Amino acid sequence: MFTVNPFTALSESIPVAAMQLYVVAMFIFVVGGTIIDTIHKKSAQYFFKNAEEAKKSATRTVSSGEKVGLAVQTVTSEVLTSSEFSNPKRRLSHLMTMYGFILFVLSSAVMVFAYTGAGVETPVIWPILWHLGALSLCVGGYWFWFAIRVDVASEGNSPFRVVKADLFILSLLATATSALIWSFLQSIDAGGLTFAFLLLFIISSTVLFGGVLWSKFAHMFFKPAAAYQKKITVADGSRENLPAYADRDNPADRDRHSMELLKDAPKNMGLGIKREQPNHY
C-alpha cells in the first residue's frame, strides 16, 4: 500500500488527462478563490493602506538589506516553524498538519502528472511521501479537532459541534482520511467499497479547494505578509502607532506615571494568568 501509486490503478478506469484536468481545476479554484476573497474582504487594500500610514510615523528608514533579513526571518520563523504559537501542542499539531498537507498535495500532483499511465513506473519515494503526508495531516488535524481547539479544550463544547468556520479543517480531514482508506481498499481489491471512498475523496477535495472563498484557506497566504509587515513597523519605529515596550532598567521608562506602581516591584512576578491553563470556563 505505502509503496504503490494509487493513481496508477485509477488510470485504468479514468483517463489520465481527466485526472490532470481535475488537478488543474483545483489549482484554479485556490488561486481564484484567494483573489476573490482578498477583493471581497478588502484585505489587500487594508494591508497597503496600513503600510502607507505606518510610513508617516516611522522614525527611521529600513534598508533593503534589513528588509531581506526580515523577510527571511518571517519565512523561517512564522512560516516554516510556526513560532507564533506559544502552546507547544498547538504548534506541533499545526506543523504536522501543514507539512502533511504540503507533502500530500505535492506528491499527488507529481504522481498524477509524471507517473500515472500504462507502462509508467513510479519511484517508490512518491507513494511513500503521499501516504506519510496524509497520515501526518490526519494525526495533526484530529489532534487539533478533538483536543486542542479552544471551544473544546477551554470552553467545554462538544468536539462534534460544527460551525461554518470548520469547513476548511473538516474538508481537509475528510480528504486525507478518505484518501488513505481508498488506497488501502484498492490494495486489497475491495470492489464497490473502493469506489465509494474514491467518490468521497473526490467530493471532499473538491469542497476543500473549491470552498476557498468560504473557508480560512486564503488566510494562509495573507498571514505571512501581515507578519512581515509587522516586523517592518517595529524596525522603522512606527510600531503600528503603539508605544514601545517599557524597559524598567531605563530610568525614563521607570519614572513614567504608568510605571509608578511597578517601581519597587520585582521584575519576575510569576506566571500570572498563565499559572493555570483555562479549562471549561
N, C-alpha and C positions, 0 to 999 in steps of 0.2 A: 504493500500500500504506500509506504513512505517514499519508495524509490520509483514509483510509476507515475507518469504524466497522465492525470485523469482526463485531460482533453483529447488524448490520442484515441481512446476508445469512443469518445463522444463524436469524433470526426467521422465515424462510420455511419452515423445517423443524421448528423447535422453538418452541412458543408463548412469547411474551414473559413471560407470567405464570410459566411454568416456570423461565425464567432468573432472574426476580426472586426466586422462591421458593428457588432454589439459593443465591443470594447471601445471603438472609436466614438460611438454614440454616447457611452457613459462618460468619456473624457469631455465631450462637447457639453454634456449636461452639467458637469462640475464647473467648467470654465464659464459657461453661460449663466448658470445659477449664481455663481460667485459675483459676476459682474452685475447682474440684475439686483442681487441682494445689496451690493455696495451702493448702487444708484438709489434703490428704494429707501434704504436706511440712511442715506447721505453720509455714510461712514468716511469715504474718501474726501468729501467736501469738508467735513468736520476736521479730519486729520490735517489737511493742508491749511485750513483756516487757523487751526490751533497752532500749527508750526509757525505761521506768519506772525501771529500775535505774540508768540514766545520770543521771536527775534527782537521785538520792540523793547522788551525788558531785559534783554541779555546784557551781561556786564563784560563779556569778552567774546572774541571770535574763535570758534573752534576750527582748527586747521584741518586740511584734507587728511593728513596722516592720522590725526586723532579720530576723525570720523570713520576711517577704515578700521582703526583699532576697536572702536566702539561697536562697529558692525560685526567684527569677528567675535568680540566678547558676547554680543547678543546671540549669535548663532551657536557658539559653544556653550553658553550658559542657559539662556531661556529656551532655545530650540532643541539642541542635542541632549542636554542633561536635565531640562525642566527644573532649574534651580529655584524657580519662583514658588514651588510647593514646599512649605515648611514641614508639612506632615510627611514623614518618610514612607509610610504605607501608601498614601495618595500618590506620591512621586513615583514609587516603584510600579504601582498599578498603571499609572499614566504612561511610563516608559515602555512597559510590556505591551500595552495596547497600541501605542504609537509605532514602535518598531515592528511589532507583529503585523500591523496594518500595512506598513511600507513593504515588508518582505512579501506579504501575501499578494498585494496588488502588483508589485514589480515582477515577481515570478509568474504570476498569471499572464501578464502582458507578454513576457518573454516566451513562455511556452506556447501561447496561442499564436503569436506572430512568427516564431522561429522554429519551433519544434513540434508542430502538430500537422499531421497529414500522413498519408500512406508512405511507408518506407523511410520515414524520418525518425532517427534515433535521438532521444532526449538525454543530454548529460544528466547524470543522477543527481547532481547538486541542485538543479532547479526544482524537481519534485520534493526534495528534502526541505528546501527553503520554503516552498509553498505550504507544506504541512506544518512545519515548525512555526511559520508566521501565523497561520490560522490558530494553532494551539496557544501561542503566546498571546494572541489577541483575545482568545476566549478566557484564558486564566486571568489576565489583567482586567478584562471587561466585566466578567461575572464577579470577580472580587470587588470591583468598584460598585457594581449594581446591588449586591446583597449585603455588603459590609461597610463600605466607605462613604457612600452618598450621605450628604448632610441630613436630608429629610428622613433617612433611615437610621443612621448611626447616632444622630444628635436629637432629632425631633420625634423619634419613635414611630414614624409612619411605616406602613407595610411595604416590604420590598416589591410587592406585586401591584402597588399603586402606580398607575401610568398616566402621564400628562403629555400634552403636545410637545413639550420641550424634550421628551425622551425619544423622539423619533430617530435621532441620529444614533444614539448608543444601542437602541433596540434593533434597528435595522442592521447595524454593524455586527452585533452579536448573532443575529439570525443568519446573516450572510456567511460568517465564519463557521458557525455550528453546522448549518446545512451543507456547507462545502465539505467539511470533514466527514460527516455521515454519508454524504453522496459518494465520496471517494472510497470509503470503507465498503459500502454496499456494492459498489461497482467491482471491487476486488474479489468479492465472494459471489458475484453474479446473482444478485437478489431480484432481478427482473423488474416487476412493476414498482416495487418499493424504491428501487434505484431511481426510476423516472420521477417518482413523487418528490424525492428530496432534490433532484435536479431542478424540478419546477420551482420548489421552494427557494433554492439557491438563486435562480434567475429572478424571481419576484422580489426577494429581499434585497438583492444587489441593485435592482432597478429602483427600488424605493430609496436605497441608500444614496446612490449617485444622482438619481432624478429628483430627489427631495431636498437638494442643497438649499433651495430658496426658503424652505420651511424648517430647516434644522440649524444646528450650530456648526455645520461643516465649514461654511465660509469664514467663521470666526478663526479657524486655524491659520488662515492665510493673512488675516489682518493683525492678529495678535503680535507676531514678531516685529512688524513695522511699528506698532504702538510702543513696544518695549524699547526699540531702538530710539524712537523719538524722545522717550522719557529720559534715556541716558544722555541724549544731546542737550536737553533742557538743564540737566544737572551740570553738565560740562560747561555750558555757556553762561551759567549763573541765573538764568531766568526761572528755573525750578517751577514752571507752570504757575508762577505768581504765588508760590508758597514760601514761607520763611525757611531759612537754612536750619539744619538740625542744631539744637543748642548743645554747646560744649561746656560742661561745668568746670573744666580746667581753665577756661577762658574767663578772666575777670569781667569782661564786658557782658558776656552771656550770664555769668553767675549773679551779677548785680541787677539784672533786669527785674522789673516788677513781677513778671510771671514766674520767675525762678525764686522769688523770695522765700517760699516755704521749703525749698529744696537746698538752701544754702548749707545747712548743717546736717542734712540727711545723708546717710551712707549711699555710696554710688551703686552698690548692689543691694537692692531691696527685695530680692527673691523673685519667684516666678510670677507672683501676682495672679492674674486671671488664668495664666497658663498652668497654675498649680494642679488643676484637675480638668480633664477633658470634659466638655459639655456632654451630658448624657440624658436624652429624653426630657428636655426642659419644656 
